[in-house]
Amino acid sequence: MRMKVTKEQFEISGDKLIHTPTGAEFWKGETDIVSCEWGKAGQELSSGHRYDRDEVSEVAHEIFVLTRSEGIG
């Protein structure tokens, strides 16, 4: 079942932003998301849930933009 990706599903761990349901990890650079390890994003999880990679990436980008504007990270 396709699940909606929300900002609440992410956590900041050091210099990484992690989508906790899938384990996808994003690193931020000077101007944009530099790198990503997808974890299980785009795959069906054991729960039967699936999170779209593009949607995970879009929400991660929104979080990076928000944290930069607030001076976090």
C-alpha positions in Angstrom: 0.0 0.0 0.0 1.4 3.4 -1.0 1.9 5.6 2.0 2.1 9.4 2.2 5.5 10.8 3.1 5.4 13.5 5.9 8.0 15.7 7.5 7.3 13.9 10.8 8.7 10.7 9.4 12.2 12.3 9.2 14.8 12.7 11.9 18.1 14.6 11.9 21.1 12.5 13.0 24.4 14.4 12.9 24.8 15.6 9.3 22.2 13.2 7.9 18.4 13.5 7.4 16.8 10.0 7.8 13.4 8.9 6.6 12.8 6.5 9.5 10.2 4.2 7.8 12.6 3.3 4.9 16.0 4.1 6.2 16.7 6.5 3.3 19.5 8.9 4.3 20.2 12.3 2.8 23.3 14.5 3.2 23.2 18.2 2.7 25.6 20.3 0.8 26.1 24.0 0.2 23.2 24.4 -2.2 21.2 21.2 -2.3 20.9 17.6 -1.4 24.3 16.1 -2.4 23.9 12.4 -1.8 21.3 9.8 -0.9 21.3 6.2 0.2 17.8 5.0 -0.6 17.4 2.3 2.0 14.1 0.7 1.2 12.4 3.8 -0.3 10.4 2.7 -3.4 10.3 -0.9 -2.1 7.4 -2.7 -0.4 8.3 -3.0 3.3 7.4 -6.0 5.5 4.4 -4.0 6.8 3.1 -3.9 3.2 3.7 -0.2 3.0 5.6 1.5 0.2 7.0 5.1 0.1 7.6 6.6 -3.3 11.3 7.6 -3.8 10.4 10.9 -5.5 8.1 11.9 -2.7 10.7 11.0 0.0 13.3 13.1 -1.9 10.8 16.0 -2.2 10.0 16.1 1.5 13.7 15.8 2.4 14.4 18.8 0.2 11.6 20.8 1.9 13.1 20.0 5.3 16.6 21.1 4.1 15.3 24.4 2.8 13.3 24.9 6.1 16.3 24.1 8.3 18.6 26.4 6.3 16.1 29.3 6.6 15.9 28.7 10.3 19.7 28.5 10.7 19.6 24.8 11.8 22.3 22.4 10.7 
